[in-house]
Amino acid sequence: MSTRNFEALFNPQSVALIGASNRPRSVGATVMRNLLASGFAGPILPVNPKHKAVAGVLAYPDVASLPLAPDLAVVCTPPRTVPGLIAELGSRGTRAAVVITAGLDQERDQQGQSLQQATLAAARSYGLRLLGPNCVGLMVPGIGLNASFAHTQPLPGAIAFVTQSGALATVVLDWAKADGIGFSSFISLGNSVDIDFGDVLEYLGRDPATQAILLYIESIRDAPKFIKAAQAAARTKPIIAVKAGRVSEGAQAAFSHTGALAGADDVFEAALRRAGILRVDTVEDLFNAVATLARTRPLPGERLAIFTNGGGPGVMATDALVLRGGSLATLAPTTLQRLDSFLPANWSHGNPVDIIGDALPARYVQTLQALLDDPSADAVLFIHSPSAIVPSHEIALELAPTIQAAQRNVLTCWLGRESTAAARRICAEAGIPTYDTPEDAVDAFLQMVHYRRTQALLMEDRTPTAPAASTTQREKARSVIEAALHAGRELLTEPEAKQVLAAYGIPTVATRFASTPAACARLAAEMGGPVALKIVSPEISHKSDVGGVVLDLKTPDQVRAAAVAMERHVRAVRPDATITGFSIQEMARRPHAHELIIGVATDPIFGPVILFGQGGSAVEVIGDRAVALPPLNLNRARDLVARTRVARLLAGYRNHPSADMAALYTTLLRVAQMIADLPEIGELDINPLLADEQGVLALDARLRVLSLPPSQPPSPM
């Protein structure tokens, strides 16, 4: 349904308040007071059968008595009355309602459905849109609409705030008003029975009064709609989000390493990246980030130049930048020569640039201009410590014109309180970002960097760049999966899993299946050379944990003896497991290869998730991984790898050559294509995946498949 009838919600010409009251401190009285005090120009129609007037305004006994069909209705009556009232409003022609009433999801009607379901059914039968229930309400300050029971009137502005938490809504309103922050709209979603994040983002993305969108998210109901709407809106204005519930208590039981590693918060982080949304940690960060992005230009790169009149603050900023993953600009030789020409001999001779505490205003301006002219500096951070030589506000007045005229971003940090207050005010009035501490300024710069990366990925073509699998390849992989499902198995054997990978061109080590120790010996003789022996059991996914792996067996007799001993040991430690046989594979001799993991898990909200990181038997302990939502293209595959620590090892070091990154990226793209073609895949581990200068090679693979319902919906992404 999306934004149908949203004009009645966000720009109504008339408002009815159902449940308006004269009772002090009641919700009905508070909402009525807010409606009257906000300056709304249209008629406000209170409905209450017990009063002839509410707050001095003529009241009506019921919806039928209203002199006109209100565009918007606000409902704050007891839960049992709400479904009927929505039906009455819909029949009168009302097209939107804010349902403040709580508890509709907990009570049931005579038919056994919840009152919330009954309310939604009534609304949909008339095309009426519902905000809520169980919400604080809606505010659109630009038209004087405050249809809420908030404790204060919001200031008008260009920021939209959308929240799932009613308590947080009132806190943010209070905090923002104290800091002079205004809103284009302020939306409390409540239970989101009808209108959710996706609907609101679609509307706000096209709203000319909204220049930035802030979100407080606890959960997402419709992932495809959310991501599609966010992507469209984020191409034209910043979207910044706080996601609550980052920590999941309790262990997650999963078949694969990937299922255990790809936690809900990691997946949500990946979804926000896919949607083009910048994520921050706190509500204060929301407003700090939007204040920075509103006052700065897009970054051309990610290198920061720092200059200061005191060495210590410059070092503090450098520490914060490097420790948080930022990049310090390396100044060009010509810039160093230029700085040498006017700075004292004891200046720092590098970045950060310490211009010494006795600097007069001209030295500040010259230094700033030299850094702005250096192509290796993508932004400049100026940090000032109070000085008796020149008052801070005089320096701010001298620097402001240069900063305003600059083509690169300049962030300022005025340390201290009383003596630098005027300098901060001058910068704020000039639209120059200013911060209280070096760390705050660095955080702001890094938010710009993260936003730049998010936007770069968002603007790319989402078409995967890996060659599509041929029909023959797809059918070969599908036949392996269907055979397992027909046999009643969700877990493919290792040889079967490798057949699926090989069908998509993913290099795998030669692997064969044997049902008995004697058959193992015969296969080993045929394969020649050293082999690895592994147990095959549908109940055992992590074979090394139960002694189900023996490496570097050189003769058929060694293979037979190892198989007999392995079977005996596994039956003792896992009597519940059904041992179907053994897998025999060639030993891979790749002494300098890195052990990686590529995996797939299925998130209940966002669907398939691709994981990449450092692999091996200690993969959970190492915890070096990143996740992304498909589809992937080459740049998204690069970004996925770059977000791990092992990426630095893959680039090569000392006498270790760099890995074949093209082969690694291609493997990620082929995995993404595989899960698009084969929605039966529920979980996948390729661990370890060896990567070196020769390419990649899958040593082990675990694959779990699921039967699909007759009409399988497409992947949400």
FITINU-336240 format. One line per 3 residues: number of its first residue (from 1); their letters; for each residue x, y, z of C-alpha. Coordinates in nm, 2 decimals. Layout:
! residues N
NUM	a	X:Y:Z | ... .
***
This chain:
! residues 717
1	mst	0.00:0.00:0.00 | 0.30:0.23:0.06 | 0.23:0.61:0.07 .
4	rnf	-0.14:0.60:-0.04 | -0.33:0.87:0.15 | -0.02:1.00:0.32 .
7	eal	-0.12:1.36:0.21 | -0.41:1.33:0.46 | -0.16:1.21:0.73 .
10	fnp	0.12:1.47:0.68 | -0.08:1.76:0.54 | -0.43:1.74:0.67 .
13	qsv	-0.68:2.02:0.63 | -0.89:1.91:0.93 | -0.83:1.70:1.24 .
16	ali	-1.07:1.52:1.46 | -0.97:1.41:1.81 | -1.17:1.10:1.92 .
19	gas	-1.15:1.08:2.29 | -1.09:1.45:2.35 | -1.12:1.53:2.72 .
22	nrp	-1.13:1.80:2.98 | -0.99:1.57:3.25 | -0.65:1.71:3.36 .
25	rsv	-0.35:1.50:3.28 | -0.54:1.26:3.06 | -0.41:1.17:2.71 .
28	gat	-0.72:1.32:2.55 | -0.67:1.65:2.73 | -0.30:1.66:2.64 .
31	vmr	-0.35:1.59:2.27 | -0.62:1.85:2.26 | -0.39:2.11:2.42 .
34	nll	-0.11:2.03:2.18 | -0.34:2.05:1.88 | -0.46:2.40:1.98 .
37	asg	-0.12:2.53:2.09 | 0.07:2.43:1.77 | -0.10:2.68:1.54 .
40	fag	-0.28:2.44:1.31 | -0.49:2.64:1.07 | -0.77:2.40:0.99 .
43	pil	-1.07:2.30:1.20 | -1.00:2.09:1.51 | -1.30:1.87:1.59 .
46	pvn	-1.31:1.71:1.94 | -1.54:1.40:1.99 | -1.67:1.31:2.33 .
49	pkh	-2.03:1.22:2.41 | -2.00:1.36:2.77 | -1.89:1.72:2.69 .
52	kav	-2.05:1.99:2.48 | -1.70:2.16:2.46 | -1.35:2.05:2.51 .
55	agv	-1.08:2.31:2.59 | -1.34:2.57:2.49 | -1.40:2.41:2.15 .
58	lay	-1.74:2.28:2.05 | -1.74:1.90:2.08 | -1.94:1.63:1.90 .
61	pdv	-2.10:1.33:2.06 | -1.98:1.08:1.79 | -1.82:1.05:1.45 .
64	asl	-2.15:1.05:1.28 | -2.22:1.40:1.42 | -1.91:1.56:1.28 .
67	pla	-1.99:1.84:1.03 | -1.73:1.72:0.79 | -1.52:1.41:0.72 .
70	pdl	-1.18:1.50:0.88 | -0.87:1.43:0.68 | -0.69:1.30:0.99 .
73	avv	-0.83:1.15:1.30 | -0.65:1.10:1.63 | -0.78:0.82:1.84 .
76	ctp	-0.71:0.79:2.22 | -1.02:0.59:2.34 | -1.02:0.25:2.52 .
79	prt	-0.90:-0.04:2.32 | -1.25:-0.21:2.27 | -1.38:0.10:2.10 .
82	vpg	-1.11:0.14:1.84 | -1.20:-0.11:1.57 | -1.55:0.03:1.55 .
85	lia	-1.44:0.39:1.55 | -1.20:0.32:1.26 | -1.48:0.17:1.07 .
88	elg	-1.70:0.47:1.13 | -1.42:0.71:1.03 | -1.35:0.52:0.72 .
91	srg	-1.72:0.52:0.62 | -1.73:0.90:0.67 | -1.43:0.94:0.43 .
94	tra	-1.14:0.99:0.67 | -0.82:0.88:0.50 | -0.57:0.86:0.79 .
97	avv	-0.57:0.80:1.16 | -0.32:0.82:1.44 | -0.41:0.56:1.70 .
100	ita	-0.25:0.65:2.03 | -0.43:0.38:2.23 | -0.22:0.10:2.36 .
103	gld	-0.31:-0.26:2.44 | -0.49:-0.35:2.12 | -0.25:-0.64:2.05 .
106	qer	-0.33:-0.79:2.39 | -0.71:-0.79:2.39 | -0.93:-1.00:2.16 .
109	dqq	-1.28:-0.95:2.01 | -1.57:-1.20:2.01 | -1.43:-1.36:1.69 .
112	gqs	-1.10:-1.44:1.87 | -0.88:-1.20:1.67 | -0.68:-0.93:1.84 .
115	lqq	-0.83:-0.58:1.85 | -0.52:-0.47:1.66 | -0.60:-0.71:1.38 .
118	atl	-0.96:-0.60:1.38 | -0.86:-0.23:1.37 | -0.63:-0.30:1.07 .
121	aaa	-0.91:-0.49:0.89 | -1.15:-0.21:0.94 | -0.90:0.05:0.81 .
124	rsy	-0.81:-0.15:0.50 | -1.17:-0.20:0.41 | -1.19:0.17:0.35 .
127	glr	-0.83:0.25:0.24 | -0.77:0.44:0.57 | -0.40:0.46:0.67 .
130	llg	-0.31:0.39:1.04 | -0.01:0.53:1.23 | 0.03:0.32:1.55 .
133	pnc	-0.13:0.19:1.76 | 0.05:0.24:2.09 | 0.24:0.55:1.97 .
136	vgl	0.31:0.90:2.09 | 0.17:1.05:1.78 | 0.27:1.27:1.48 .
139	mvp	0.41:1.62:1.46 | 0.46:1.83:1.15 | 0.58:2.17:1.28 .
142	gig	0.58:2.34:0.94 | 0.20:2.33:0.93 | 0.15:2.37:1.30 .
145	lna	0.03:2.00:1.35 | 0.10:1.84:1.69 | -0.12:1.53:1.70 .
148	sfa	0.06:1.38:2.00 | 0.07:1.37:2.37 | 0.43:1.49:2.38 .
151	htq	0.52:1.73:2.67 | 0.65:2.00:2.44 | 0.60:2.17:2.11 .
154	plp	0.88:2.09:1.86 | 1.07:2.36:1.67 | 1.03:2.37:1.29 .
157	gai	1.33:2.25:1.09 | 1.45:2.03:0.81 | 1.51:1.70:0.99 .
160	afv	1.27:1.42:1.01 | 1.28:1.19:1.31 | 1.12:0.84:1.30 .
163	tqs	1.11:0.63:1.61 | 0.97:0.30:1.73 | 1.01:0.40:2.10 .
166	gal	0.75:0.63:2.25 | 0.97:0.70:2.56 | 1.27:0.79:2.34 .
169	atv	1.05:1.02:2.13 | 0.98:1.25:2.43 | 1.35:1.24:2.54 .
172	vld	1.46:1.34:2.19 | 1.21:1.62:2.17 | 1.33:1.76:2.50 .
175	wak	1.69:1.73:2.41 | 1.65:1.88:2.06 | 1.45:2.18:2.18 .
178	adg	1.71:2.27:2.44 | 1.97:2.27:2.16 | 1.76:2.46:1.91 .
181	igf	1.71:2.17:1.67 | 1.39:2.17:1.47 | 1.20:1.91:1.27 .
184	ssf	1.02:1.88:0.94 | 0.82:1.59:1.09 | 0.84:1.38:1.40 .
187	isl	0.69:1.03:1.37 | 0.62:0.78:1.64 | 0.55:0.45:1.47 .
190	gns	0.43:0.25:1.77 | 0.33:-0.10:1.68 | 0.35:-0.03:1.30 .
193	vdi	0.04:-0.24:1.23 | 0.00:-0.05:0.89 | 0.25:0.23:0.84 .
196	dfg	0.61:0.12:0.89 | 0.96:0.24:0.83 | 0.94:0.16:0.46 .
199	dvl	0.63:0.36:0.40 | 0.76:0.66:0.59 | 1.10:0.65:0.42 .
202	eyl	0.93:0.64:0.08 | 0.74:0.96:0.17 | 1.02:1.14:0.34 .
205	grd	1.26:1.07:0.05 | 1.03:1.28:-0.17 | 0.94:1.54:0.09 .
208	pat	1.10:1.88:-0.01 | 1.08:2.00:0.35 | 1.30:1.72:0.47 .
211	qai	1.68:1.75:0.42 | 1.79:1.46:0.65 | 1.62:1.16:0.81 .
214	lly	1.70:1.02:1.15 | 1.58:0.68:1.26 | 1.56:0.50:1.59 .
217	ies	1.51:0.13:1.50 | 1.43:-0.17:1.72 | 1.31:-0.41:1.46 .
220	ird	1.22:-0.42:1.09 | 0.90:-0.59:0.98 | 0.92:-0.58:0.60 .
223	apk	1.28:-0.60:0.50 | 1.25:-0.57:0.12 | 1.02:-0.26:0.14 .
226	fik	1.25:-0.10:0.40 | 1.57:-0.15:0.19 | 1.41:-0.04:-0.13 .
229	aaq	1.26:0.28:0.02 | 1.58:0.36:0.21 | 1.80:0.32:-0.10 .
232	aaa	1.57:0.56:-0.30 | 1.57:0.82:-0.02 | 1.94:0.79:0.06 .
235	rtk	2.04:0.89:-0.29 | 1.90:1.24:-0.23 | 1.95:1.30:0.15 .
238	pii	2.14:1.16:0.45 | 1.97:0.88:0.65 | 2.13:0.81:0.99 .
241	avk	2.01:0.54:1.22 | 2.05:0.41:1.57 | 1.97:0.04:1.61 .
244	agr	1.88:-0.08:1.96 | 1.93:-0.44:2.07 | 2.29:-0.50:1.95 .
247	vse	2.36:-0.78:2.20 | 2.19:-1.11:2.17 | 2.18:-1.31:2.49 .
250	gaq	2.23:-1.69:2.47 | 2.41:-1.91:2.23 | 2.28:-1.97:1.89 .
253	aaf	2.27:-2.33:1.78 | 2.36:-2.36:1.41 | 2.47:-2.62:1.17 .
256	sht	2.75:-2.41:1.03 | 3.02:-2.18:1.15 | 2.84:-1.91:0.94 .
259	gal	2.51:-1.96:1.12 | 2.69:-1.91:1.45 | 2.90:-1.61:1.34 .
262	aga	2.65:-1.41:1.14 | 2.47:-1.26:1.44 | 2.16:-1.05:1.41 .
265	ddv	2.34:-0.73:1.47 | 2.60:-0.81:1.20 | 2.32:-0.88:0.96 .
268	fea	2.14:-0.56:1.05 | 2.47:-0.37:1.00 | 2.49:-0.52:0.65 .
271	alr	2.13:-0.43:0.57 | 2.19:-0.07:0.66 | 2.50:-0.06:0.44 .
274	rag	2.30:-0.21:0.16 | 2.03:0.05:0.22 | 2.27:0.34:0.21 .
277	ilr	2.21:0.43:0.58 | 2.48:0.56:0.81 | 2.47:0.39:1.15 .
280	vdt	2.57:0.55:1.47 | 2.57:0.43:1.83 | 2.37:0.69:2.02 .
283	ved	2.09:0.94:1.98 | 2.34:1.22:2.04 | 2.55:1.08:1.75 .
286	lfn	2.24:1.10:1.53 | 2.22:1.48:1.57 | 2.60:1.53:1.56 .
289	ava	2.62:1.33:1.24 | 2.34:1.52:1.07 | 2.48:1.85:1.18 .
292	tla	2.82:1.76:1.03 | 2.68:1.62:0.70 | 2.45:1.93:0.66 .
295	rtr	2.75:2.16:0.69 | 3.00:1.98:0.47 | 3.06:1.88:0.11 .
298	plp	3.11:1.52:-0.01 | 3.46:1.41:0.06 | 3.69:1.36:-0.24 .
301	ger	3.89:1.10:-0.04 | 3.96:0.99:0.32 | 4.29:1.16:0.42 .
304	lai	4.29:1.42:0.70 | 4.53:1.70:0.75 | 4.55:1.84:1.11 .
307	ftn	4.69:2.18:1.22 | 4.70:2.33:1.56 | 4.87:2.59:1.78 .
310	ggg	4.96:2.32:2.04 | 5.13:1.99:1.98 | 4.94:1.79:2.24 .
313	pgv	4.60:1.83:2.09 | 4.73:1.75:1.75 | 4.88:1.42:1.89 .
316	mat	4.55:1.34:2.06 | 4.36:1.39:1.73 | 4.61:1.18:1.54 .
319	dal	4.59:0.90:1.80 | 4.21:0.90:1.77 | 4.22:0.90:1.39 .
322	vlr	4.46:0.61:1.35 | 4.31:0.40:1.64 | 3.97:0.44:1.48 .
325	ggs	4.08:0.33:1.14 | 4.12:0.67:0.97 | 4.40:0.79:0.74 .
328	lat	4.64:1.08:0.81 | 4.74:1.27:0.50 | 5.10:1.26:0.39 .
331	lap	5.18:1.62:0.30 | 5.34:1.68:-0.04 | 5.70:1.80:-0.05 .
334	ttl	5.59:2.13:-0.20 | 5.35:2.19:0.09 | 5.63:2.12:0.34 .
337	qrl	5.85:2.37:0.16 | 5.57:2.63:0.16 | 5.51:2.58:0.53 .
340	dsf	5.88:2.61:0.59 | 5.88:2.95:0.43 | 5.66:3.12:0.69 .
343	lpa	5.64:2.89:1.00 | 5.90:2.91:1.28 | 6.20:2.68:1.25 .
346	nws	6.07:2.46:1.53 | 5.74:2.38:1.37 | 5.65:2.00:1.35 .
349	hgn	5.76:1.96:0.99 | 5.48:1.71:0.92 | 5.12:1.62:0.97 .
352	pvd	4.98:1.72:1.23 | 5.11:2.07:1.16 | 5.20:2.25:1.49 .
355	iig	5.23:2.62:1.40 | 5.35:2.70:1.76 | 5.16:2.89:2.03 .
358	dal	5.28:3.24:1.95 | 5.11:3.24:1.61 | 4.93:3.56:1.50 .
361	par	4.61:3.54:1.28 | 4.80:3.56:0.95 | 5.00:3.25:1.03 .
364	yvq	4.67:3.05:1.08 | 4.53:3.17:0.75 | 4.85:3.09:0.56 .
367	tlq	4.87:2.74:0.71 | 4.51:2.67:0.63 | 4.55:2.78:0.27 .
370	all	4.86:2.57:0.22 | 4.68:2.26:0.35 | 4.37:2.33:0.14 .
373	ddp	4.60:2.36:-0.17 | 4.76:2.02:-0.10 | 4.59:1.76:-0.32 .
376	sad	4.69:1.49:-0.07 | 4.46:1.63:0.20 | 4.10:1.55:0.15 .
379	avl	3.99:1.75:0.46 | 4.14:1.97:0.72 | 4.09:1.97:1.10 .
382	fih	4.19:2.28:1.29 | 4.24:2.26:1.67 | 4.29:2.57:1.87 .
385	sps	4.40:2.60:2.24 | 4.33:2.93:2.41 | 4.63:3.17:2.40 .
388	aiv	4.72:3.50:2.56 | 4.88:3.61:2.23 | 4.56:3.65:2.03 .
391	psh	4.19:3.60:2.15 | 4.03:3.30:2.00 | 3.74:3.49:1.85 .
394	eia	3.99:3.71:1.64 | 4.14:3.39:1.49 | 3.79:3.26:1.41 .
397	lel	3.70:3.59:1.24 | 4.02:3.56:1.02 | 3.97:3.20:0.94 .
400	apt	3.60:3.20:0.86 | 3.62:3.36:0.51 | 3.89:3.12:0.40 .
403	iqa	3.69:2.82:0.53 | 3.37:2.93:0.37 | 3.55:2.98:0.03 .
406	aqr	3.73:2.65:0.05 | 3.65:2.36:-0.19 | 3.75:2.11:0.07 .
409	nvl	3.60:2.05:0.41 | 3.74:2.22:0.72 | 3.64:2.10:1.07 .
412	tcw	3.72:2.32:1.37 | 3.78:2.24:1.74 | 3.80:2.52:1.99 .
415	lgr	3.93:2.37:2.32 | 3.82:2.53:2.64 | 3.49:2.69:2.75 .
418	est	3.46:3.05:2.84 | 3.75:3.19:2.64 | 3.66:3.01:2.32 .
421	aaa	3.28:3.04:2.33 | 3.28:3.34:2.10 | 3.49:3.15:1.85 .
424	rri	3.25:2.86:1.84 | 2.96:3.10:1.80 | 3.13:3.27:1.50 .
427	cae	3.19:2.93:1.34 | 2.83:2.81:1.40 | 2.69:3.13:1.25 .
430	agi	2.91:3.09:0.95 | 2.80:2.73:0.90 | 3.14:2.59:0.99 .
433	pty	3.14:2.26:1.18 | 3.29:2.30:1.52 | 3.35:2.05:1.81 .
436	dtp	3.45:2.06:2.17 | 3.73:1.80:2.17 | 3.98:1.65:1.92 .
439	eda	3.81:1.31:1.96 | 3.47:1.46:1.88 | 3.61:1.62:1.57 .
442	vda	3.78:1.30:1.45 | 3.45:1.11:1.51 | 3.27:1.36:1.29 .
445	flq	3.53:1.32:1.01 | 3.51:0.94:1.03 | 3.13:0.97:1.01 .
448	mvh	3.18:1.16:0.68 | 3.42:0.89:0.57 | 3.17:0.61:0.64 .
451	yrr	2.89:0.81:0.48 | 3.11:0.85:0.17 | 3.17:0.48:0.15 .
454	tqa	2.81:0.40:0.20 | 2.71:0.64:-0.07 | 2.97:0.51:-0.31 .
457	llm	2.84:0.16:-0.27 | 2.48:0.28:-0.30 | 2.53:0.46:-0.63 .
460	edr	2.68:0.15:-0.80 | 2.49:-0.08:-1.04 | 2.36:-0.37:-0.83 .
463	tpt	2.40:-0.62:-1.12 | 2.65:-0.89:-1.02 | 2.96:-0.89:-1.24 .
466	apa	3.03:-1.26:-1.22 | 2.93:-1.45:-1.54 | 2.59:-1.61:-1.48 .
469	ast	2.59:-1.98:-1.44 | 2.48:-2.17:-1.75 | 2.16:-2.37:-1.75 .
472	tqr	2.36:-2.69:-1.75 | 2.56:-2.58:-1.44 | 2.25:-2.47:-1.25 .
475	eka	2.07:-2.80:-1.33 | 2.37:-3.00:-1.23 | 2.39:-2.83:-0.89 .
478	rsv	2.01:-2.85:-0.85 | 2.00:-3.23:-0.92 | 2.25:-3.29:-0.64 .
481	iea	2.03:-3.09:-0.40 | 1.71:-3.25:-0.51 | 1.86:-3.60:-0.47 .
484	alh	1.94:-3.52:-0.11 | 1.60:-3.38:-0.04 | 1.43:-3.68:-0.20 .
487	agr	1.63:-3.90:0.03 | 1.51:-3.71:0.33 | 1.84:-3.54:0.40 .
490	ell	1.90:-3.17:0.46 | 2.27:-3.21:0.51 | 2.47:-3.28:0.19 .
493	tep	2.78:-3.50:0.22 | 3.11:-3.33:0.16 | 3.15:-3.48:-0.19 .
496	eak	2.79:-3.36:-0.28 | 2.86:-3.01:-0.14 | 3.17:-2.99:-0.35 .
499	qvl	2.98:-3.10:-0.66 | 2.75:-2.80:-0.61 | 3.05:-2.57:-0.57 .
502	aay	3.22:-2.71:-0.88 | 2.91:-2.66:-1.08 | 2.95:-2.29:-1.02 .
505	gip	3.32:-2.29:-1.11 | 3.45:-2.27:-0.75 | 3.78:-2.47:-0.73 .
508	tva	3.76:-2.77:-0.50 | 4.01:-3.04:-0.40 | 3.93:-3.38:-0.56 .
511	trf	3.70:-3.56:-0.31 | 3.55:-3.91:-0.33 | 3.31:-4.11:-0.11 .
514	ast	3.37:-4.46:0.03 | 3.13:-4.66:0.25 | 3.39:-4.89:0.42 .
517	paa	3.75:-4.89:0.53 | 3.83:-5.13:0.25 | 3.67:-4.90:-0.01 .
520	car	3.88:-4.62:0.14 | 4.20:-4.81:0.07 | 4.10:-4.88:-0.29 .
523	laa	4.02:-4.52:-0.36 | 4.34:-4.40:-0.20 | 4.53:-4.64:-0.43 .
526	emg	4.35:-4.50:-0.74 | 4.41:-4.14:-0.64 | 4.78:-4.19:-0.56 .
529	gpv	4.99:-3.98:-0.33 | 4.90:-3.85:0.02 | 4.53:-3.82:0.10 .
532	alk	4.30:-3.68:0.38 | 4.04:-3.91:0.54 | 3.72:-3.76:0.69 .
535	ivs	3.42:-3.91:0.85 | 3.08:-3.87:0.68 | 2.77:-3.84:0.91 .
538	pei	2.46:-3.63:0.88 | 2.48:-3.56:1.25 | 2.84:-3.44:1.25 .
541	shk	2.92:-3.12:1.07 | 3.24:-3.02:1.25 | 3.43:-3.34:1.19 .
544	sdv	3.76:-3.24:1.36 | 3.58:-3.19:1.69 | 3.52:-3.57:1.72 .
547	ggv	3.84:-3.70:1.57 | 3.68:-3.74:1.23 | 3.98:-3.60:1.03 .
550	vld	4.32:-3.76:0.96 | 4.56:-3.58:0.72 | 4.86:-3.68:0.51 .
553	lkt	4.80:-4.06:0.48 | 5.05:-4.19:0.23 | 4.96:-4.55:0.16 .
556	pdq	4.63:-4.75:0.12 | 4.72:-4.95:0.43 | 4.75:-4.64:0.63 .
559	vra	4.41:-4.52:0.50 | 4.24:-4.85:0.59 | 4.38:-4.85:0.94 .
562	aav	4.29:-4.49:0.99 | 3.94:-4.55:0.87 | 3.89:-4.85:1.11 .
565	ame	4.03:-4.65:1.41 | 3.83:-4.34:1.31 | 3.50:-4.53:1.29 .
568	rhv	3.56:-4.69:1.63 | 3.65:-4.36:1.80 | 3.36:-4.17:1.65 .
571	rav	3.10:-4.44:1.74 | 3.24:-4.41:2.10 | 3.22:-4.04:2.13 .
574	rpd	2.90:-3.99:1.92 | 2.69:-4.30:1.96 | 2.39:-4.10:1.84 .
577	ati	2.55:-4.03:1.50 | 2.48:-4.24:1.19 | 2.81:-4.30:1.01 .
580	tgf	2.74:-4.34:0.64 | 3.10:-4.36:0.53 | 3.42:-4.16:0.46 .
583	siq	3.54:-3.90:0.22 | 3.89:-3.93:0.06 | 4.05:-3.62:-0.08 .
586	ema	4.39:-3.53:-0.22 | 4.62:-3.34:0.01 | 4.67:-2.99:-0.10 .
589	rrp	5.02:-2.86:-0.08 | 4.99:-2.48:-0.04 | 5.23:-2.39:0.23 .
592	hah	5.18:-2.01:0.21 | 4.81:-2.02:0.17 | 4.57:-1.84:0.40 .
595	eli	4.28:-2.02:0.55 | 3.96:-1.83:0.48 | 3.59:-1.89:0.52 .
598	igv	3.31:-1.80:0.29 | 2.96:-1.88:0.41 | 2.59:-1.83:0.37 .
601	atd	2.33:-1.81:0.64 | 1.96:-1.73:0.62 | 1.84:-1.45:0.85 .
604	pif	1.47:-1.46:0.94 | 1.42:-1.10:0.85 | 1.67:-1.01:0.57 .
607	gpv	1.71:-1.35:0.41 | 2.04:-1.49:0.27 | 2.36:-1.33:0.42 .
610	ilf	2.71:-1.39:0.28 | 3.00:-1.41:0.53 | 3.37:-1.37:0.47 .
613	gqg	3.66:-1.39:0.71 | 3.96:-1.58:0.85 | 3.88:-1.95:0.85 .
616	gsa	4.02:-2.27:1.00 | 3.91:-2.47:1.31 | 3.93:-2.17:1.54 .
619	vev	3.71:-1.95:1.33 | 3.47:-1.86:1.61 | 3.75:-1.78:1.85 .
622	igd	3.93:-1.56:1.60 | 3.61:-1.37:1.52 | 3.75:-1.20:1.21 .
625	rav	3.46:-1.17:0.97 | 3.23:-0.94:0.78 | 2.89:-0.99:0.63 .
628	alp	2.70:-0.85:0.33 | 2.36:-0.90:0.17 | 2.34:-1.02:-0.18 .
631	pln	2.35:-0.95:-0.47 | 2.72:-0.87:-0.49 | 2.92:-0.68:-0.76 .
634	lnr	3.29:-0.65:-0.77 | 3.31:-0.34:-0.56 | 3.08:-0.49:-0.29 .
637	ard	3.29:-0.80:-0.29 | 3.61:-0.59:-0.24 | 3.44:-0.39:0.04 .
640	lva	3.34:-0.72:0.21 | 3.69:-0.85:0.21 | 3.84:-0.51:0.31 .
643	rtr	3.63:-0.50:0.63 | 3.83:-0.79:0.78 | 4.17:-0.80:0.94 .
646	var	4.29:-1.09:0.73 | 4.26:-0.86:0.42 | 4.60:-0.70:0.53 .
649	lla	4.76:-1.05:0.52 | 4.61:-1.13:0.19 | 4.78:-0.81:0.05 .
652	gyr	5.12:-0.98:0.11 | 5.39:-0.92:0.37 | 5.77:-0.99:0.40 .
655	nhp	5.84:-1.29:0.18 | 5.47:-1.38:0.14 | 5.33:-1.27:-0.20 .
658	sad	4.98:-1.13:-0.22 | 4.70:-1.37:-0.27 | 4.51:-1.38:-0.61 .
661	maa	4.25:-1.13:-0.51 | 4.07:-1.15:-0.84 | 4.01:-1.53:-0.78 .
664	lyt	3.88:-1.45:-0.43 | 3.64:-1.18:-0.55 | 3.52:-1.41:-0.83 .
667	tll	3.45:-1.69:-0.57 | 3.24:-1.45:-0.36 | 3.04:-1.34:-0.67 .
670	rva	2.98:-1.70:-0.77 | 2.86:-1.79:-0.42 | 2.62:-1.49:-0.44 .
673	qmi	2.50:-1.61:-0.78 | 2.46:-1.96:-0.64 | 2.22:-1.86:-0.36 .
676	adl	2.02:-1.65:-0.61 | 1.98:-1.95:-0.84 | 1.93:-2.21:-0.56 .
679	pei	1.70:-2.07:-0.29 | 1.70:-2.42:-0.14 | 2.04:-2.34:0.01 .
682	gel	1.98:-2.26:0.38 | 2.34:-2.26:0.51 | 2.68:-2.30:0.35 .
685	din	3.04:-2.32:0.48 | 3.34:-2.32:0.27 | 3.60:-2.36:0.54 .
688	pll	3.89:-2.36:0.49 | 3.91:-2.19:0.16 | 4.28:-2.17:0.08 .
691	ade	4.40:-1.85:-0.09 | 4.75:-1.77:-0.22 | 4.91:-1.63:-0.53 .
694	qgv	4.80:-1.95:-0.72 | 4.43:-1.88:-0.66 | 4.17:-2.03:-0.43 .
697	lal	4.09:-2.39:-0.34 | 3.80:-2.52:-0.13 | 3.92:-2.79:0.11 .
700	dar	3.60:-2.85:0.29 | 3.24:-2.76:0.24 | 2.92:-2.80:0.44 .
703	lrv	2.59:-2.74:0.28 | 2.24:-2.75:0.42 | 1.94:-2.74:0.20 .
706	lsl	1.57:-2.69:0.28 | 1.25:-2.79:0.09 | 1.08:-2.49:-0.05 .
709	pps	0.70:-2.43:-0.03 | 0.52:-2.46:-0.36 | 0.54:-2.08:-0.43 .
712	qpp	0.88:-1.97:-0.31 | 0.90:-1.59:-0.28 | 1.20:-1.42:-0.44 .
715	spm	1.50:-1.33:-0.22 | 1.41:-1.00:-0.04 | 1.73:-0.83:-0.17 .
***
